[in-house]
Amino acid sequence: MVRSCCAVRCNVRSHDRQENKLKKGLSFHSFPTWKQHEGAHVSDVTKRRRLAWIAAVRRADIQFSSISKYLLVYENTGWAIYMDTL
């Protein structure tokens, strides 16, 4: 399965056009989930984290409540690892 980064101006893909794997160790991440039923603090933190990821990819077509599980972000876009710590 070919994976590609959904962030604006990121063209990283896991496979080339002939379906050959490009590099070992590429890491793609799904958008964080908003955990609404695990207490107010967890809900607030996970909501802010999800909003930060949406802002960071800079795509107008991504809505908070309807992010596909197939939208992925490449780890080395700089902000993905930092955003996990919010």
C-alpha positions as CSV (number, residue, x, y, z in Angstrom):
1,M,0.0,0.0,0.0
2,V,1.4,3.4,-1.0
3,R,1.5,6.0,1.7
4,S,1.9,9.6,1.1
5,C,2.0,12.8,3.2
6,C,-1.1,15.0,3.1
7,A,0.7,18.2,4.2
8,V,0.9,21.1,1.8
9,R,4.2,21.0,-0.2
10,C,5.2,17.6,1.2
11,N,5.7,15.1,-1.6
12,V,7.0,12.2,0.4
13,R,5.7,8.8,-0.7
14,S,6.5,5.3,0.6
15,H,6.6,3.7,-2.9
16,D,7.5,4.9,-6.4
17,R,5.2,4.7,-9.4
18,Q,6.1,1.1,-10.1
19,E,5.1,0.2,-6.5
20,N,8.8,-0.3,-5.4
21,K,9.4,0.6,-1.8
22,L,11.6,3.7,-1.6
23,K,13.3,3.7,1.8
24,K,13.2,1.7,4.9
25,G,12.3,3.6,8.0
26,L,9.8,6.1,6.6
27,S,7.2,6.8,9.2
28,F,3.7,8.1,8.6
29,H,1.2,9.1,11.3
30,S,-2.5,9.4,11.4
31,F,-4.2,12.5,12.8
32,P,-4.8,12.3,16.6
33,T,-8.2,11.4,17.8
34,W,-10.4,13.7,19.9
35,K,-11.0,11.6,23.1
36,Q,-14.2,13.2,24.4
37,H,-15.2,10.6,27.0
38,E,-12.1,10.4,29.1
39,G,-12.5,13.5,31.3
40,A,-12.3,17.2,30.7
41,H,-8.5,17.5,30.7
42,V,-8.0,14.7,28.2
43,S,-10.8,16.0,26.0
44,D,-9.2,19.5,26.0
45,V,-5.7,18.3,25.3
46,T,-6.7,15.9,22.5
47,K,-8.9,18.5,20.9
48,R,-6.1,21.1,20.9
49,R,-3.7,18.5,19.5
50,R,-6.0,17.6,16.6
51,L,-6.6,21.3,15.8
52,A,-2.9,21.9,15.8
53,W,-2.3,19.1,13.3
54,I,-5.1,20.4,11.1
55,A,-3.5,23.9,11.1
56,A,-0.1,22.5,10.5
57,V,-0.9,20.6,7.3
58,R,-2.5,23.8,5.9
59,R,-5.2,22.2,3.8
60,A,-8.6,23.9,3.5
61,D,-10.4,20.6,2.7
62,I,-9.6,19.0,6.1
63,Q,-12.4,19.4,8.6
64,F,-12.1,18.7,12.4
65,S,-15.0,16.2,12.5
66,S,-14.4,14.3,9.3
67,I,-10.7,13.3,8.9
68,S,-10.2,10.1,7.0
69,K,-8.0,7.5,8.6
70,Y,-6.1,7.4,5.3
71,L,-4.8,11.0,5.6
72,L,-1.3,10.6,6.9
73,V,1.6,12.9,7.8
74,Y,5.2,12.1,7.2
75,E,7.2,12.2,10.4
76,N,10.0,14.4,9.2
77,T,7.8,17.3,8.3
78,G,9.2,18.9,11.5
79,W,6.1,19.5,13.5
80,A,4.6,16.0,13.7
81,I,6.7,14.7,16.6
82,Y,6.4,18.1,18.5
83,M,2.6,18.0,18.1
84,D,2.5,14.6,19.8
85,T,3.8,16.2,23.0
86,L,1.0,18.8,23.4
